[in-house]
């Protein structure tokens, strides 16, 4: 079964429907059993819908990468705090 980090690494491709069938199955299994990843998936999907429906702006790649990096850092930090 995929870990939270695996899901987050593939989430963008999953939302864009650009993952292989076996990867999709693993992602969906994990998301179905992980409240954190379910929340991240749901909020990401809703955010993408709002942004694409409004077509009002586009994030530069560099800013998008920085945002993803910060989110991943916070998730790792929270995981470390809850396991100690």
Secondary structure as GFF3:
##gff-version 3
##sequence-region A 1 84
A	DSSP	alpha_helix	4	15	.	.	.	ID=ss1
A	DSSP	alpha_helix	21	33	.	.	.	ID=ss2
A	DSSP	alpha_helix	35	54	.	.	.	ID=ss3
A	DSSP	alpha_helix	61	83	.	.	.	ID=ss4
###
